[in-house]
Amino acid sequence: MATYKCLASGNLVTFTAQVDIDSMKGHSGYERIDIEVPVESKYDLNSVRTDTAFAPVMPEIKRMGRPRKVANV
């Protein structure tokens, strides 16, 4: 399976037949993009932070619509 991107429009096309993949290799209007290169992150996503000792701030819930009428005292 191979995925190609059109250089003019940006549309993605996926081919499963080997004949189609071979014919797209010579086409200059498309670029193969399914070849993935491993990307290293500068942050370790598997580590857990333990230095945060407080709860996140919860936003105040506002009720929609007009406020209720209050009886005169």
C-alpha positions in Angstrom: 0.0 0.0 0.0 1.3 3.4 -0.9 0.0 6.9 -0.4 0.8 9.8 -2.7 0.1 13.5 -2.4 -0.8 15.7 -5.3 1.7 18.6 -5.5 -0.9 20.9 -7.2 -4.0 20.4 -5.0 -2.7 18.6 -1.9 -5.2 15.6 -2.3 -4.1 12.2 -1.0 -4.4 9.1 -3.1 -3.8 5.5 -1.8 -2.9 2.6 -4.1 -2.9 -1.0 -3.1 -2.1 -2.7 -6.5 1.6 -3.0 -7.3 0.9 -2.0 -10.9 -0.5 1.3 -9.8 2.3 2.0 -7.4 4.9 1.3 -10.1 3.2 3.6 -12.5 3.1 6.5 -10.0 6.9 6.3 -9.5 7.4 8.0 -12.8 4.7 10.7 -12.3 6.2 14.1 -11.4 3.0 15.6 -10.1 2.8 13.3 -7.1 5.0 12.7 -4.1 5.0 9.5 -2.0 4.3 10.3 1.7 3.7 7.0 3.4 7.3 6.4 4.1 7.5 7.4 7.7 10.7 8.6 9.3 10.9 8.2 13.1 10.7 11.5 14.9 12.4 11.9 18.2 10.7 14.1 20.8 12.7 16.3 23.1 10.1 15.5 25.8 9.7 12.1 27.4 6.0 11.4 27.1 6.2 8.3 29.3 7.3 10.1 32.4 4.8 11.3 35.0 5.2 14.7 36.6 5.2 14.6 40.4 6.1 18.2 41.2 2.5 19.5 40.7 0.8 19.5 44.1 -2.3 21.5 43.3 -5.6 20.8 41.5 -6.2 22.5 38.1 -8.4 25.7 38.1 -12.0 24.8 37.3 -13.9 27.5 35.4 -17.1 29.0 36.9 -20.2 27.6 35.3 -22.4 30.4 34.0 -26.1 29.7 33.5 -27.5 30.7 30.2 -30.4 33.1 29.8 -32.0 35.8 31.9 -31.5 35.7 35.7 -34.5 34.8 37.8 -36.8 37.5 39.2 -36.3 38.2 42.9 -39.4 39.1 44.9 -39.4 42.5 46.6 -38.7 42.3 50.3 
